Amino acid sequence: MGEFFKGWRRKTGIVTLVMALLSGSLWMRSYRWGEYIACPVARIDSEEGSISFSRSNGELVWGTFAVSPGRGLSKHFDIESPYSCITTPLIFLSAYLLLVKPRPKKPTEST
């Protein structure tokens, strides 16, 4: 089993798989619970299957609220993206990194 994790591809594949699982769990959670995190630089909102980034007013806050079906995001956001745009590429990248066999090393010529 230790042989499977040799090389940077497999280790990176595990890290991207963990990131995909985390993103997928946040995606499913966002349909029931909305969350926001604000720091001095940016504000991140998660609600109804999408994640949004906007400028912050300098506060440092974290909060959770219940999502009302069909309410939608009512604020203006600089960037808004569905979680599927984050989760799906991470799943494919981790599958590629974990399942594709590494190329054999070429023997070096000694002269």
N, C-alpha and C positions, 0 to 999 in steps of 0.2 A: 504493500500500500504506500509506503514511503517513496517508492520509485515513481508513483503517479504524480506526486507534487514536485518533482524536480523541474527546474526551469521556471522562467518568469511567466510563460503563457498560462500555465495551470494555476499559479498563485494569483495572477491577475484575473483569471476566469472565476475563481472563488470569490474574490472581492467584488467583481461586477455582479455575480449571482446574488450575493448578500444585498448589494445596492438595489437590484431589481426586486427582490423580495420585500425590502423595506418600502420601496416606492409603491409596489402593488398593495401592500397592507395600508399605506396611507391613502391610496386611491379608493379602496373599499370603505375605509373609515370616513372619508370625506362626504359620502352620501348620507351618513347619519349625523356626524358631528363636524362642525366647522371649526377651524382653528386659525389663529393669527399669531404671528411672532413679529414684534417690532424691535428693532435695534436702532442706534443712532444713524446707521447708513441706509437701511432699507426696511420695508415691511413685506412680509410674506403671508398671503392668505390662502387657505385651502378650503374649498367648499364645492359641493355638487360635482365632483369628479375633475376639478381643474385646480391648478395652482397658479397664483398670481403674484407678481412682484411689482412693487411701487416704491416711490420715495417715502421716507419716513420724516416725521416732524421732530426727530431727535429723542423720542421717548424709548424706554426699554421696558416692553410689556409682552406678556404671553397670556393668551386666553382661549377658552373653549366655549362654544355655543351650539345649541341644537339647530339643525338645519330644517327649515320649512320646505316641503316639496314645492317646486316651481317658483320659489322666491327669486332665485338668481342672484348674481352679484350686482349690487347696486352702485358700486363705487367705480371711479375711473382708475384703471391700472395701466402702468407703462408696458408690462409684458404679461400676457395670460396664455397658458398652455394647458391642454388636457393632460392628465397623468399618463394616458396611453402613449403620448409622444415621448415620454421619458422612460416608461417601463418597457415597452416593446423593443426598442433598440438595445437596451441593457440585456434583455433576455437573449436576443440573437447574438450579441457580442460575447456573452458568457458561454453560450452553447458552442460558438465557433472556437473560443479559446480552450474550452474543456474537451471537446470531442475531436477536433482535428489533430491528427498525430503530428508531432514535431518532425521536421525534416532531419534526416541523418546528417551528421557532421561529415564534411568532406575531409579525407585524409590530407594532411599537409605534406607537401613535397620537401624533402631535405636535399639540399645540393651540396 
